[in-house]
Amino acid sequence: MTARFWKTALPLLAALAAIGLIVWLVPPRRSPAPVAPPPVVQESGPRILYPADHTPSIALPDGRREPVRSLLNVARPLYYGDYAWNEDGVGPSGPTWVRIDLARQTISVFRDGHEIGTAIVLYGTDGKPTPTGVFPILSKAERHRSTLYDADMPFMLRLTGDGVAVHASDVQRGRATHGCIGIPPAFAKLLYAQVKRGDLVVIDAGSPPAKMVT
């Protein structure tokens, strides 16, 4: 009887042992890691705020990146001659720089990572194209007259030795410059008061927008 018992029991015990070994070798299933919620972009009145731990940045032509902490919440598309300017909630100090996107015909002014101004611009034609790159402001003049083109250039911010500058202009559809960046006069006055010699102006070829400025 004992021999018959073990003859029947041994295969069963071996099977149970094998099952136990398999269970021991196979690790327990782990619960999937929780997925982080998407960053919350908050619209606060005239400003679109980005969370501090998900601050986007803009790549500059020289390889550097500038953080963007907020953008102006412009309620409608800008047209030629239009601009938006709002410094509410932005501290008075911090680095100031300017980005010009030629494809979108826009200029943006940033202070301490916050956009405080934007406008539609004019730029150079194919015969006199506007250069792209990163340009420190070489000099500025509230009143300036070009001897080359015999034209007034109020609130002039010179960018290159051969005369390319940002200046006030009559920004209208169909107009262009000889390589400079033309901006609405009221916007030019505000920009002139914000920047100083040495501040950076970034001129980027950009990517064409889905809809052109009308």
C-alpha positions in Angstrom: 0.0 0.0 0.0 2.9 2.4 0.8 4.6 1.6 -2.5 1.3 2.2 -4.3 0.7 5.5 -2.5 4.1 6.9 -3.4 3.8 5.6 -7.0 0.6 7.7 -7.3 1.7 10.7 -5.2 5.1 11.3 -6.6 3.9 12.6 -10.1 1.4 14.8 -8.3 4.0 16.3 -6.0 6.4 16.8 -8.9 3.7 18.7 -10.8 2.9 20.9 -7.8 6.6 21.6 -7.3 6.9 22.6 -10.9 3.9 25.0 -10.6 5.4 26.5 -7.5 8.7 27.0 -9.3 7.1 28.7 -12.2 5.1 31.0 -9.9 8.4 31.8 -8.0 10.2 32.5 -11.3 7.6 34.7 -12.9 7.7 38.1 -11.2 4.4 39.6 -10.0 2.7 42.1 -12.3 3.4 45.7 -11.4 0.8 48.4 -11.8 1.6 50.8 -14.6 3.2 54.0 -13.6 0.8 56.8 -13.3 0.8 59.1 -16.4 1.6 62.7 -15.5 -1.2 65.1 -16.4 -0.5 67.6 -19.2 0.8 71.0 -18.2 -1.9 73.5 -17.5 -1.6 76.6 -19.5 -3.5 79.3 -17.7 -5.1 82.3 -19.4 -5.0 85.2 -17.0 -6.7 88.3 -18.6 -4.4 89.7 -21.2 -1.7 87.0 -20.6 -1.2 83.3 -21.3 0.9 81.9 -18.5 3.0 78.7 -18.7 3.6 76.6 -15.6 7.1 77.0 -14.1 8.0 73.3 -14.5 6.9 73.3 -18.2 8.3 76.5 -19.5 8.7 76.4 -23.3 11.6 78.0 -25.0 12.5 79.6 -28.4 15.5 78.4 -30.3 17.7 81.2 -31.6 19.7 81.0 -34.8 23.0 80.8 -32.9 21.8 77.7 -31.0 20.8 79.3 -27.7 17.4 79.0 -26.3 15.3 81.7 -24.6 12.6 80.7 -22.1 9.1 81.9 -22.6 7.1 82.3 -19.3 4.0 84.0 -20.8 2.6 85.3 -24.1 0.1 88.1 -24.7 -3.4 86.9 -25.1 -4.3 88.8 -28.2 -8.0 88.5 -28.7 -8.0 88.9 -32.5 -5.6 88.7 -35.5 -3.4 91.7 -35.9 -3.6 93.6 -39.2 -1.1 96.0 -40.8 -0.5 98.9 -38.5 -1.9 97.1 -35.5 0.0 96.2 -32.3 -0.6 95.0 -28.8 1.3 96.1 -25.7 0.7 95.1 -22.1 3.1 95.0 -19.2 0.6 94.2 -16.4 1.9 91.5 -14.1 5.5 91.8 -15.5 8.3 93.1 -13.3 10.2 96.2 -14.3 13.6 94.3 -14.4 14.9 91.4 -16.3 16.7 90.8 -19.6 14.9 92.4 -22.6 15.1 91.0 -26.1 13.3 91.2 -29.4 12.3 88.4 -31.9 11.2 89.2 -35.4 9.6 86.4 -37.5 9.8 87.3 -41.2 7.5 84.6 -42.4 4.7 85.7 -40.0 5.6 89.4 -40.4 5.6 89.8 -36.6 7.7 91.3 -33.9 7.6 90.2 -30.2 9.2 92.0 -27.3 10.2 89.9 -24.2 11.1 91.1 -20.7 12.2 88.5 -18.2 10.7 85.8 -20.3 7.3 87.5 -20.7 6.0 88.9 -24.0 5.0 92.5 -23.4 4.5 93.7 -27.0 3.8 92.4 -30.5 3.0 94.0 -33.9 2.9 93.4 -37.6 6.1 94.5 -39.4 7.5 95.4 -42.8 10.7 93.9 -44.1 13.1 94.0 -47.0 12.2 92.9 -50.6 14.1 90.3 -52.6 16.4 93.0 -54.0 17.1 94.3 -50.5 16.5 91.4 -48.2 16.4 91.7 -44.4 19.3 89.7 -42.9 18.6 87.0 -40.4 20.6 86.2 -37.2 21.2 87.5 -33.7 22.1 91.2 -33.6 23.0 93.4 -30.6 21.6 96.9 -30.8 24.6 99.0 -31.9 23.1 102.4 -31.3 19.7 104.1 -31.0 18.4 107.5 -31.9 14.9 108.9 -31.3 15.3 111.1 -34.4 17.3 109.8 -37.3 17.3 110.6 -41.0 18.8 108.2 -43.5 21.3 109.9 -45.8 21.3 106.9 -48.2 17.5 106.9 -48.7 16.8 110.5 -47.7 14.0 109.3 -45.3 13.2 109.8 -41.7 13.6 106.8 -39.4 12.2 107.7 -36.0 13.0 105.7 -32.9 15.9 104.0 -34.8 17.6 100.9 -33.4 20.7 100.2 -35.5 21.6 96.5 -35.9 24.3 96.4 -38.5 27.2 98.5 -39.7 25.7 99.0 -43.2 22.5 100.6 -41.9 20.0 97.8 -41.2 17.8 99.0 -38.3 14.4 98.7 -36.6 12.5 101.9 -36.9 9.0 103.5 -37.1 7.3 103.2 -40.4 3.9 103.6 -42.1 3.1 99.9 -41.9 0.6 99.2 -44.7 -0.2 96.2 -46.9 1.9 96.0 -50.0 4.8 98.1 -48.7 8.4 96.9 -48.0 11.7 98.3 -46.8 15.3 98.4 -48.1 16.2 95.7 -45.6 15.2 97.4 -42.3 12.3 96.3 -40.1 9.5 98.8 -40.1 7.1 98.9 -37.2 4.1 101.1 -36.3 5.1 104.5 -34.8 3.3 104.1 -31.5 4.8 100.7 -31.0 8.3 102.0 -32.0 8.1 104.6 -29.3 7.3 101.9 -26.7 10.0 99.6 -27.9 12.6 102.4 -28.0 11.9 103.1 -24.3 12.3 99.4 -23.3 15.6 98.5 -25.0 19.2 99.7 -24.6 22.4 99.4 -26.5 23.6 95.8 -26.5 20.1 94.2 -26.1 19.6 91.4 -28.6 17.3 91.5 -31.7 16.7 88.1 -33.2 15.6 88.1 -36.9 14.4 84.6 -37.9 13.2 83.5 -41.3 10.5 81.5 -39.5 8.0 79.1 -41.1 5.1 80.3 -43.2 1.9 80.5 -41.3 -1.3 78.7 -42.2 -2.9 82.0 -43.1 -1.1 85.0 -44.3 -1.5 88.4 -42.7 -4.4 90.3 -44.3 
